[in-house]
Amino acid sequence: MVDAVGPDAKLYLKPVGFLDSPQYFDDQNKHLNNSLIWFSQIEYTIFDGDGPAIRNLVPVEQWDKIASQLPEPLQERAAVLIANLAKDHAPLQCGDRVLRFDQPHVMGILNMTPDSFSDGGKHEGDPQIAADAGFNMATAGASIIDIGGESTRPGAEAVWEGDEIKRVVPVIEKLTQCGAALSIDTRKAAVMEAAIAAGAHIINDVSALLHDKRALEVAGVSGRPVVLMHAPSSGKDPHKGNGYGNVVTDTFDWLEQRISDVVEAGFEREKIIVDPGLGFGKSLSDNLALMNNIAVFHALGQPLLIGASRKRMIGALSKEAPVDERLGGSIAFAHHAIQQGAQIVRVHDVPETVQAAQIWRGMRDAGVTARV
């Protein structure tokens, strides 16, 4: 029974029952953030020690009644989680570009590395060719261009910060007028500083500002938005870990605590984006569990970034398709993430993903404005 759970029980909420035309069901749905998605049901799960999970599916109009019957500590958590699901995310000012979260954004990947798993060496050593690729992404509809100078694929060698700076700064400088927000993909404080000085607007750190002791201070002083990604290790190898009890709740709890720690250190909550870190120290079943439960992470109260583009799980699900033959799977995962309310999808194939997002947006607009 729910009223008999222990003091350490944990509650998780997942919005489900998405509606095509919410205007026909007044008081029977809630707006998911300030997006084009409305949900009609809440799936709640309670974990209490090693006992079986308590699960239930509740229509949104009955949620307040159900929540009021929870034990007091869980009532408080339920109030926070449901408020986060309905939270409006403020726009982010990124130079001249404003990122509004009432529609999904495509983040284009621009690697200046010799060894990235998908496009290593493609742009290495030629800032102008890389910048041209970035301009093409912006022209194709990318809202953000994510520029990286160090591969974080499994087994990749660490890169000295000076070399990483030499790789990314010239490209950032050439892209400052491209019209897209510029993101620096790095774990190193010195690279963050150099990239920001060159014109970067967002910090995307796969270690959630844990790898470098100066990273949190640098990010906070800069005033730039930051992406906090989950990885099992903040050390040299971000893929190194001991596995998961429940990958969804373990990742949720880790991100929840990391957000709290970063905010407590003085960072603005409104400038935090979260990423569950698909592929980082996670098995195929782990990745699929995360993809099937993307909506759970909206209860963290932050915009959500999903990066599944060309990853190994696509090959594992499609007869070991090589990296350069994973477009269909990448589009499928990006589209699924958008359908689950992800505000940003990080991709290699920008034009195709933008087109998929535009089709989704057209269908959503048609549903919301439909008349009978």
N, C-alpha and C positions, 0 to 999 in steps of 0.2 A: 504494500500500500504506500502511496505517495506520502501520507502523513506520518509514516513510520521510518522515513529515511534518516540516516545519521547526519551529524553536524558537518561532515566533510563531503557530503554529496555535491555533485556538480551538475548544473543544468545547461543544456545547449538548445538553441532554437534554430529552426530551418524554415524559411518561408517557402511554401509550395502552393500548388493550385493556381498557377499564373493565369490571368484572364486576358483574352484578346480584346474584349470590349467592356471595361470596368464600369462604364457609365450606366449600364443596365442593371447593376447590382449594388445600389446604394447601401452603405453600412455593412456590406458583406465582403469588403475587401479593404486592403491597406496599400498605400503607395510605398514601393520599395525605394528608399532614398528619394532623390528627385529625378528618378529615371523615367523611362517609358514602360515600366513594369509594375503591375499590381498583383498582389497575391491574396488568395481567398482563404488559405488554411495555414496553420502553423504546426509543424511537426516538432514536438518537444521530446527530448531524451534526458533522462536522469541516470547518472552513474553513481553508485553508492558502494565504494570499496570493490570487493571481488564478486559481489552479487550480480545477478542478471540485470541488465539495463531495463529501465522502465520507459516505455515509449507510448506515445499517443498522438493522434491527429485531431486537431481542434479547429473548427471554423473560427475565423477571426472575430466574429461578433460574439463568440462565447469565451474569448480568451481572458477577458478581465475577470470573469467569474471563476474560471479554472485557476488562474494565477492567484486569486485571493484565497484559494484552498490549499496552496502550497505551504510548507513550513516557512517560518518567517525569514530565515537567511535566503531561501530560494525565491521568496517573493521579491526581495530586494534585487537579486540578480535578474529575475525575470523582467523587472521594470527597466533595468539598464539595457538588457538585450533587446527588448521590444522597441525601446526608444531608439537604439542604434539602427534597427532595421528600417525605421521610418525617418531617419535623420537626413536632412538636406545637407549635402556637401557643398561648401562654399567654393566658388571658382578660384583657381590658382592663377595669379598674375605671373607670367613667364616672359619677361621682357615686354615686347609689344604684343605677345600672344596671350590670350586669356583662355584657360582650359575650363570649360563648364562641364559639369558632370550630369547634365540632363540627357546626354547621348554618349555612346561608346566612342573611344578614341583608339586609333591604331598607332602604335609605337614601332617605328622602323629600326631594325638592327643594322648598325654600321660598324663592323669590326676592323680595326687596324692591327690585326694580329697575323702571325704566320701559321698558327696552329689551332685556331678555333675549329670546332668539330664540323661546322657546315661550310663556312666561307673563308677559312684560314688562308692567308696569302693573297686574297683577291684584291685588296686595296693597300697592302703593306708597302710602305716606302714611297707612295705617290699621293700626297695630300690633295692634289688637284683632281685626280681620278676619284678619290674617295669623296671629295666635296661634290663632284658632279653626280655621284650616286646618291648623295644626301639630298641634293636639289631635286633629283628625279623622284625621290621618295616624297618630298614635300609637295611637289607638283601633282603626284598621284593621290595625295590626300592624307599623308601621315601627319598627325597632329604633333608628334614627338619623334625626334631622331635620337637614338641611344648609341652613343659613341664609346667604344671600348678599346683599350690597348693591352689587355691581358686576358688570355683564355682561362675560363674556369671549368673547362671540360674535365672529366675524370682523367687523372694522370698528367695533366698539364704542368709544365714547369713554371715556377714563380718568375715574375719579371721585375727587375730593378725599377724603382719608381722613376728614376731619371729617364730610362728608356721608354717607360710608359708615357711620360709627359711628352717626350719627343714625338711619339706616335700620334697622340690625340690633339694636342694644342693647335698645330697648324690647321687641322681639319675643322676644329671648332671655330677658329678665327675666320675661316673662309665661309662658314655656314651661318654666321650671325644674322645675315639678312635674308635667310631662306624662307622665312615665314612660319617655320615650325619651332616649337620649343626644343631646346637642346638639352639632352641628358648625358651626364658623364657616368659611365659604367665602371666603377672602381671601388676597391677596398682600402685605398691608401689616402691618408689625409693630404700629403703633399700633392698628389695628383688632383684631388678635389680642389685644392687652393689654386693650382695652376689652371685648371679647367674653368673654374669660376671667373678668374681674372681674364680668361680668353673669351668669356661670354656664355658659359653653360648656365642653364636655368634650374636644372634638377639634378640631384645626386641619387644614383641608383647603386646601392651597395648590397651585394649578395650576402654579406656578413651582418647586415643590419647595424652597422657602425660599431662592430665588436672586434674586427680584425686588427685595427689600428687604434691605439690608445688615444690618439688625438682626433680621431674621426668625428666623434660626437661634438666636441668643442668647435671644430672647423665647420661642421654642418650647421650648428646652432648660430654661430657668429655670422655665417653667410646669409642667413635668413631664407635660404633656398628650400623648396620642398624636397623631401627625401623618400625614397622607396626602401622600406625595411623588408628584406626577404628572409624567409626561414631556410636555414641550412643546418645540418646536424653538427657542424663544426665551424668555428670561426678561425681555425688555424690555417696552416698552409694548404691543406686539402679540405675544401668545404663539403666534400662528399663522405667524409669519414664519420661513421656513427655506429651505434649498436642496435639499430632497428627500433621498431615502435610497438607499443602495446596496442594503441589505436591511432593510426596515422592522422586521422582527421582531428580528433580531440587533442592529441599531443601537439600537433602543429598549431591548432587554435590557441591552446593554453600558452605555448611558447610566444606566439605573436602578441597575445594579450598582455603577457608580462613584459615583453620588450617594449611595447607601446607605453605601458605605464612607467617603465624605467626611464625611457627617453623623455617623456613629458615631465617626470619628476626632476629630471636634470635641467629643465628649463626650455625644452623645445616646444614649439607651438603644435598642438594636436591637429589643428586644421591643415597643417602642412605635411602630414604623414600619410603615405600610401603604403599598402601592405601587399605582399606577394607570398603565397604559400610555398614557393620554391620547387615547382615540379622538376623532377629529374635529379635533384640534388640529394644524394644519399637515399634515394627512394626506389623501391622495386616497381615493376610493372603494376602489380596489384595495389601498391601504395598510391601510385600516380592516378590510377583509375578511380580509386576511392576518393581522392581529392577532387578529381574532375566531376565525379558524380555528386559531390557535396560542396560545390563552389558557393552555393547560396548560404551555407552555414557561416561563412566568413564575413558576410555583411553585418553580422551581429557584433563584429569588432568595432563598428562605427567609423571605419575609414574607407576611402576609395580603394578598389581592389584591382590589382594588376595580375594578369595570367599570361605566362609565357610557356607555350607548349610547342612552338614552331619547330618543325623538322627533328624533334627529339626522338631518342631511341625507342620510346614506347610506340611510336607510329610504325617504325619498322617491325617491331615485335608483333604488332597486330595486323600487319599486311605483308606476310611472306618475306620478311626481312628486306623490305624495300630499302635501297641505299639512300643516303642523305639527300641526293639531288632528285629523288623520285618520291618525295613525301609531301608534295603540294596539296593533294587531296585530303590527306590526313590532317595537315596543318590547318586547312580551311575548316574542316569539320570540327576540330577542337576549338578554334577561335570562335566559330559561330555558336557552338554550345556554350562557351564562356559568356558571350554576349547575351544569349538567351537567359542565362542564369544571373544576369545583372552586372557582370564584370565591367568596370568603367574603362579599363585599358587592356588591350591585347598586344603583346610584344611579338613581332613577327619578322621574318626575313622577306616574305613575298607580299610587299605592300600593295601594289595595284589590285591583286586578286582579293586580298583580305578587305581592302576598302570597298570593293564592289560588293562583297558578301555582306559587309556591315550596312551598306546603302540599301540593299534589298531588304535586309531585316528591318531597317528603319522605315522603309516605305510600307511594309506590311504592318508595322506597329502603328504608324500614323493612320493607316486605313482603318485599323481596328478601333482606335481611340475616337475617331471622328465618324464612325459608321452610324447610319441612321436606318431605321426600319419603318 
